[in-house]
């Protein structure tokens, strides 16, 4: 099957046989939080030089990349940051992406990851624009601990109001992402599960990852997902659930009493590189084929070259993906000093 341009309907799989199905799009490198594991204040301080407007992809450029990607096999789009709700007019981009269709006429699944701070005022407009789902980062329910982790004193109650607003708007099922650091917030594992049990919100516990080079990652601070599950199961009995689809990042567990489920993402202790179908588009138009990559491929130059058309973009995307061999998490233990050079999560998106 080919497109009207005579090009393949799907990009070729990468060197490990993995298809491209998910595109994560960072719409801004800015955030109003300074979470210690992502944008520590000592690095991203008042004088930090964020990207100038001219270097950031426009909504039209983002939509062009997404349109070509969807026409060649991508089925899921996720907007990230930084904090994506800081990008002015984000609803316009959601609307443009919601109008895209796969080659067989299906709408695209459009999700967004946010810290929840703006959801109380943005949730309804996002839903009306065509957003499908939302994931909210929330690392603690304890007011003092949450304020310390976001490092700007932002109150947890306002994030919880944002989650409620998202549910009321129909952006569900809402997922809550909790990055677990041993000795920092692991005491919140069971309280988090208990708080959202029976609400329809799915909590996903994420192992503290060595993304970037500024978050002070140490293996001793990683709490394995197996221990997370054991702690919850001891108080709120769990049973495993089959994956919803091939390549799902979270291992799913449901409460035995039928009151919902939780998930664990084990990118450190249980690498899932073999089924990874995700690429990431940075705020300034670089395509990254791994969350832990050091370098990306410049698509902005191609997008802004008047002599290049969508056929050139198809060729570039297909060539980049076809040459992909990334499996960082599987190789982590043996990389040694080579682990030092990695792009920051705030730039590439989570």
C-alpha positions in Angstrom: 0.0 0.0 0.0 1.3 3.4 -1.0 0.3 7.1 -0.5 -0.8 9.4 -3.3 2.8 10.5 -3.4 3.8 6.9 -4.3 5.6 6.5 -1.0 5.2 3.7 1.5 2.0 3.9 3.7 4.1 3.1 6.8 7.6 4.0 7.7 9.9 1.0 7.6 10.6 -0.6 11.0 13.8 0.2 12.8 16.8 -2.1 12.8 15.3 -4.1 15.7 12.0 -4.5 13.9 10.1 -1.9 15.9 7.5 0.2 14.0 6.9 3.9 14.6 3.5 4.3 16.3 3.8 7.1 18.8 5.1 10.6 18.5 5.7 12.8 21.5 5.9 16.5 20.9 7.5 19.0 23.2 5.8 22.3 22.7 7.9 24.4 25.2 11.1 24.0 27.1 9.7 26.2 29.9 8.0 25.1 33.1 6.6 26.9 36.2 7.9 24.1 38.5 11.5 23.3 39.3 11.2 19.6 40.2 14.4 18.3 41.6 14.6 15.3 39.3 13.8 17.2 36.1 14.6 21.0 36.2 16.6 21.6 39.4 16.6 25.2 40.4 20.4 25.4 40.7 20.6 24.7 36.9 17.4 26.2 35.6 17.6 29.4 37.6 16.5 33.0 36.9 19.3 33.5 34.4 18.8 30.2 32.5 18.6 30.9 28.7 15.4 29.2 27.4 14.9 28.9 23.6 14.0 32.2 21.9 10.7 32.3 20.1 12.2 32.2 16.6 13.8 28.8 17.3 10.6 27.1 18.5 8.4 25.2 16.0 5.2 27.0 15.1 1.9 25.2 15.5 1.8 24.9 11.7 5.2 23.2 11.6 4.3 20.8 14.4 1.0 19.9 12.6 2.9 19.3 9.4 5.3 16.8 11.0 2.3 15.2 12.8 0.3 15.0 9.6 3.1 13.2 7.7 3.8 10.9 10.7 0.1 9.9 11.0 -0.1 9.3 7.2 2.8 6.8 7.7 1.8 4.7 10.7 1.7 6.9 13.8 -1.5 6.4 15.8 -0.8 8.3 19.0 0.3 11.9 19.6 1.3 13.2 23.0 2.0 16.9 23.8 4.7 17.4 26.4 7.2 20.0 27.6 8.4 21.6 29.9 4.9 22.4 30.9 2.8 22.3 27.7 -0.1 24.4 29.1 2.4 27.3 29.3 2.4 27.5 25.5 0.0 30.2 24.5 -2.9 29.0 22.4 -2.2 25.3 23.0 -5.9 24.6 22.3 -5.4 25.7 18.7 -2.7 23.1 18.2 -4.9 20.4 19.8 -7.7 21.3 17.4 -5.4 21.0 14.4 -4.0 17.6 15.5 -7.5 16.4 16.3 -8.5 16.9 12.7 -5.9 14.4 11.5 -6.9 10.9 10.4 -5.0 7.7 9.8 -4.9 6.3 6.3 -8.0 4.1 7.1 -9.9 7.1 8.5 -9.5 6.7 12.2 -9.0 9.7 14.5 -5.7 10.0 16.2 -5.3 9.4 20.0 -4.2 12.8 21.4 -2.9 13.0 24.9 -1.1 15.6 27.0 1.2 15.4 30.0 1.0 18.3 32.5 1.9 19.2 36.0 -1.8 20.0 36.5 -1.3 23.6 37.6 -3.4 25.1 34.8 -5.9 22.3 34.4 -8.6 24.0 36.5 -8.9 26.7 33.9 -7.8 24.8 30.8 -9.4 21.3 31.0 -12.7 22.1 29.4 -11.2 24.1 26.5 -8.7 21.3 25.8 -11.5 18.7 25.7 -13.6 20.8 23.4 -10.6 21.3 21.1 -10.3 17.5 20.7 -7.8 16.3 23.4 -8.5 12.7 24.3 -6.6 12.1 27.5 -4.4 13.7 30.1 -1.7 12.5 32.4 -0.8 14.6 35.5 2.5 14.5 37.3 2.0 14.3 41.0 4.8 13.0 43.2 3.3 13.4 46.7 0.0 14.1 48.5 1.8 15.5 51.5 1.7 19.4 51.1 5.2 20.0 52.5 6.8 17.1 50.5 5.1 18.1 47.3 6.1 21.8 47.7 9.7 20.7 48.3 9.7 18.4 45.3 8.3 21.0 42.9 10.7 23.5 44.6 8.5 26.5 44.0 6.1 26.0 46.9 3.1 25.1 44.6 0.2 23.7 46.6 -0.9 20.1 46.0 -4.5 21.0 46.5 -4.5 23.0 43.2 -3.1 20.0 41.3 -5.8 17.9 42.8 -8.4 20.4 41.7 -6.9 20.2 38.2 -7.3 16.4 38.2 -11.0 16.8 39.2 -11.5 19.4 36.4 -10.0 17.0 33.9 -12.3 14.2 35.0 -15.3 16.5 34.9 -14.3 17.6 31.3 -14.2 13.9 30.2 -10.4 13.7 29.7 -10.3 10.2 30.9 -9.2 7.9 32.2 -6.9 10.5 33.9 -3.5 9.1 34.8 -1.4 10.3 37.6 2.4 9.9 37.2 4.4 9.6 40.4 8.2 9.5 40.1 9.4 7.5 43.1 12.7 8.3 44.7 13.8 6.0 47.6 14.2 8.1 50.7 12.4 11.1 49.3 8.7 10.3 48.6 8.4 6.5 48.7 6.4 6.9 51.9 3.6 8.2 49.6 3.2 5.1 47.5 0.4 3.5 49.5 -1.4 6.8 50.4 -1.4 7.8 46.7 -3.0 4.4 45.8 -5.5 4.7 48.6 -6.4 8.3 47.7 -7.3 7.5 44.0 -8.7 4.0 44.6 -12.2 3.9 43.3 -12.1 7.3 41.6 -11.3 6.1 38.0 -7.9 7.8 38.2 -5.0 5.4 37.3 -1.8 6.0 39.3 1.4 5.0 37.5 4.5 4.7 39.6 7.7 5.5 37.6 11.2 4.4 38.6 13.5 7.4 39.1 15.4 7.6 35.8 18.7 8.9 34.7 17.3 11.3 32.1 19.7 14.2 31.3 22.7 15.0 33.3 21.5 17.5 35.9 19.1 15.6 38.2 21.8 13.9 40.3 20.6 10.4 39.5 21.9 7.6 41.7 21.0 4.0 41.4 20.6 3.8 45.2 17.6 6.1 44.9 15.8 3.8 42.5 13.0 1.9 44.2 12.2 -1.1 42.0 8.7 -1.5 40.7 8.5 -4.9 42.3 8.8 -3.3 45.7 6.2 -0.7 44.8 3.7 -3.4 43.9 4.6 -5.4 47.1 3.9 -2.4 49.3 0.6 -1.7 47.7 -0.4 -5.3 47.6 0.3 -5.7 51.3 -2.5 -3.2 52.1 -4.6 -3.1 49.0 -4.5 -6.6 47.4 -3.6 -6.6 43.7 -3.6 -9.0 40.7 -1.8 -8.6 37.4 -3.6 -7.4 34.2 -2.6 -8.2 30.7 -1.2 -5.3 28.6 -3.8 -3.3 26.7 -1.6 -3.3 23.6 1.9 -4.3 22.5 4.5 -1.9 23.7 2.6 -0.5 26.7 5.1 1.0 29.0 3.3 0.4 32.2 2.7 -3.1 33.7 -0.8 -3.0 35.0 -2.2 -4.3 38.3 -5.8 -4.1 39.4 -7.3 -4.2 42.9 -8.8 -7.6 43.7 -12.0 -5.9 44.9 -12.6 -4.3 41.4 -12.0 -0.8 42.6 -9.6 0.2 39.9 -6.0 -0.3 38.9 -2.4 1.0 39.1 0.6 0.7 36.8 4.3 0.6 37.3 6.9 1.8 34.7 10.2 -0.1 35.2 12.6 1.6 32.8 15.5 1.0 35.1 15.0 -2.5 36.5 12.8 -4.0 33.7 13.7 -2.3 30.4 11.1 -2.5 27.7 13.3 -1.2 24.8 12.3 -4.2 22.7 8.8 -3.0 22.2 9.4 0.8 22.1 7.6 2.4 19.3 8.1 6.1 20.3 9.9 9.0 18.8 10.2 12.5 20.3 10.1 15.9 18.6 11.8 18.6 20.6 10.6 22.2 21.0 13.0 23.4 18.4 12.3 20.7 15.9 14.9 17.9 16.5 13.7 14.3 16.3 15.0 12.0 19.0 14.6 8.3 18.7 15.2 7.6 22.4 14.4 9.3 25.7 18.0 8.8 26.7 19.6 10.1 23.4 22.4 12.5 23.3 21.6 14.0 19.9 18.6 14.6 17.7 18.0 15.0 13.9 17.2 18.5 12.8 13.8 18.7 11.1 13.4 22.4 11.5 15.8 23.2 8.8 13.9 21.0 6.4 10.6 22.4 7.5 11.7 26.0 6.9 13.4 25.3 3.5 11.0 26.4 0.8 12.6 24.0 -1.7 11.6 21.0 0.5 8.1 19.4 0.4 6.3 16.7 2.3 8.0 14.0 0.2 11.3 15.2 1.6 9.9 15.1 5.1 8.7 11.5 4.6 12.1 10.5 3.3 13.8 12.1 6.3 11.5 10.6 8.9 11.6 7.2 7.3 15.4 7.2 7.1 15.9 8.3 10.7 13.5 5.7 12.0 14.8 2.9 9.8 18.4 3.5 11.0 17.3 3.4 14.7 18.9 0.9 17.0 18.4 2.5 20.4 18.1 0.3 23.5 19.7 2.4 26.2 17.8 1.0 29.1 18.8 -2.5 28.2 22.5 -1.5 28.0 22.6 1.0 30.9 24.7 -1.1 33.3 27.5 -1.5 30.9 27.7 2.0 29.5 29.9 3.5 32.2 31.1 7.0 31.6 29.3 7.2 28.2 26.1 7.8 30.2 27.1 11.3 31.0 25.9 12.9 27.7 22.2 12.9 27.5 19.5 15.4 26.5 17.5 16.9 29.4 13.9 15.8 29.9 12.6 19.4 30.0 13.8 19.8 26.4 12.8 16.5 24.9 9.6 15.8 26.9 9.0 12.8 29.1 
